[in-house]
Amino acid sequence: MSQQPPGRRAGRVLLVLAWCAALFLATRFFAQWEARQENPNAQVTTQQGQGFIEVKLVSNRQGHFVASGQINGQPVDFMLDTGATDVAIPVEMADTLKLEKGFPVTLSTANGPSQGYRTRIERLQLGDIVLRDVRALVAPGLGGNQVLLGMSALNKLEFTQRGGTLLLRQTTN
């Protein structure tokens, strides 16, 4: 069996390494692209005017409005849900956020009745909009890692939807 010259062997090793690096970078690029498709509002656009703060959101490819924000200073992803009476938080996330589970309540969900717990959010932030003392529910049946931003938060704001854009406005006067 003949021995390959050292330069040729090194060239093949570099070629394999280049392909591995290209595959790694392509995988990272498409993973980030997919995340942007799920949450196109990871960086929330805020506009401040005289007497108001306005946040502009675009819908994701399923038509939902998903945006990054904070609960009590901790990062979360919100899905806006005008059909939800309260802000609803999955139980695992509520534990991470150290939210107290208050009085038990029966929740009416698409999957039937479920038991949840009342809680309060001291500070909820979406872009530069800050809401304080927001009524919420810890919902054990709620899967995933998104907080449903229901009407207990949204009714403190003005909102307008046009096409795939949602404007949330908080008056500051």
C-alpha positions in Angstrom: 0.0 0.0 0.0 1.4 3.3 -1.0 1.9 6.2 1.5 0.2 9.6 0.6 2.5 12.6 0.6 2.0 14.7 3.8 0.7 17.7 1.9 -2.1 15.7 0.2 -3.2 14.2 3.5 -3.3 17.6 5.2 -5.3 18.9 2.3 -7.9 16.2 2.8 -8.1 16.9 6.5 -8.6 20.6 5.8 -11.3 19.8 3.3 -13.2 17.6 5.8 -12.8 20.3 8.5 -14.1 23.0 6.0 -17.2 20.8 5.3 -17.8 20.3 9.0 -17.6 24.0 9.6 -19.9 24.8 6.7 -22.5 22.3 8.0 -22.2 23.7 11.5 -22.7 27.3 10.3 -25.6 26.3 8.0 -27.3 24.5 10.9 -26.9 27.5 13.2 -28.2 29.9 10.5 -31.3 27.8 9.8 -32.0 27.3 13.5 -31.9 31.1 14.0 -34.0 31.7 10.9 -36.7 29.2 12.3 -36.7 31.0 15.7 -37.2 34.3 13.9 -40.2 32.8 12.1 -41.7 31.6 15.4 -41.1 34.9 17.2 -40.5 37.7 14.8 -40.6 40.2 17.7 -37.6 39.0 19.7 -36.5 42.6 19.4 -39.7 44.6 20.1 -40.0 47.9 18.2 -41.1 50.8 20.5 -42.0 54.3 19.6 -42.5 57.0 22.2 -44.5 60.1 21.6 -46.0 62.9 23.6 -48.2 61.1 26.1 -47.9 57.6 24.7 -45.7 54.6 24.2 -46.4 52.4 21.2 -45.2 48.9 20.5 -45.5 47.5 17.0 -45.7 43.7 16.5 -45.8 41.6 13.4 -47.5 38.2 13.2 -45.6 35.0 12.8 -46.1 32.6 10.0 -49.1 31.0 11.8 -50.7 34.5 12.2 -50.1 34.7 16.0 -48.5 37.7 17.7 -45.5 36.4 19.7 -43.1 38.7 21.3 -40.3 38.7 23.9 -40.8 40.6 27.1 -40.3 40.3 30.8 -42.2 39.3 33.9 -40.8 40.7 37.1 -37.5 41.3 35.3 -37.2 37.8 33.9 -37.3 37.2 30.1 -40.4 35.4 28.7 -42.1 35.0 25.4 -45.7 36.2 25.2 -48.4 35.0 22.8 -51.1 37.6 22.7 -54.5 36.0 23.2 -57.5 38.3 23.2 -59.7 35.3 24.0 -58.0 34.7 27.3 -59.5 36.6 30.3 -56.3 36.7 32.2 -52.6 36.4 31.6 -51.9 32.6 31.8 -48.5 31.2 32.8 -47.5 27.5 32.5 -46.8 26.1 36.0 -43.1 25.3 35.3 -42.5 28.9 34.3 -44.5 30.2 37.2 -42.2 28.2 39.5 -39.1 29.6 37.7 -40.5 33.2 38.1 -41.3 32.5 41.8 -44.9 33.4 41.4 -47.1 32.5 44.3 -50.0 30.1 43.7 -53.0 31.7 45.3 -56.6 30.6 45.4 -57.5 27.6 43.3 -59.8 28.3 40.4 -61.5 26.1 37.7 -60.4 27.1 34.2 -62.4 26.4 31.1 -60.0 25.4 28.4 -60.3 23.9 24.9 -59.4 20.5 26.5 -62.1 20.9 29.2 -62.1 22.1 32.8 -58.7 22.3 34.6 -57.6 23.6 37.9 -55.4 26.7 38.1 -54.3 29.2 40.7 -54.7 33.0 40.9 -51.5 35.1 41.1 -50.4 38.6 40.5 -47.5 39.9 38.4 -45.8 42.9 39.9 -44.2 44.1 36.7 -45.0 43.0 33.1 -42.9 44.6 30.3 -43.3 44.4 26.5 -40.9 46.8 24.8 -41.0 50.0 26.7 -44.6 49.4 27.8 -44.7 48.5 31.5 -47.8 47.3 33.3 -47.9 46.9 37.1 -50.0 44.6 39.4 -51.5 42.5 36.6 -53.9 39.7 37.4 -52.8 36.3 36.2 -53.3 32.6 36.4 -50.9 29.7 37.0 -52.2 27.1 34.5 -50.9 23.6 35.1 -52.6 22.3 31.9 -50.9 25.0 29.8 -48.0 23.4 27.9 -45.1 25.0 26.2 -42.9 27.9 27.2 -45.0 30.9 26.2 -47.1 33.1 28.5 -50.6 33.9 27.1 -51.0 37.6 27.3 -54.7 37.9 28.0 -57.2 40.7 28.6 -56.1 41.4 32.2 -53.1 43.0 30.6 -54.4 44.0 27.2 -57.4 45.9 28.6 -54.9 48.4 30.1 -53.8 49.2 26.5 -55.3 50.4 23.3 -54.6 48.0 20.4 -55.2 48.1 16.7 -54.7 45.2 14.2 -54.2 45.9 10.5 -53.2 42.9 8.4 -50.2 41.2 10.0 -49.4 44.2 12.3 -50.6 44.9 15.8 -50.1 48.2 17.5 -50.2 48.3 21.3 -50.4 51.8 22.8 -50.1 52.9 26.5 -51.0 56.4 27.3 -48.6 58.0 29.8 -50.7 60.9 30.9 
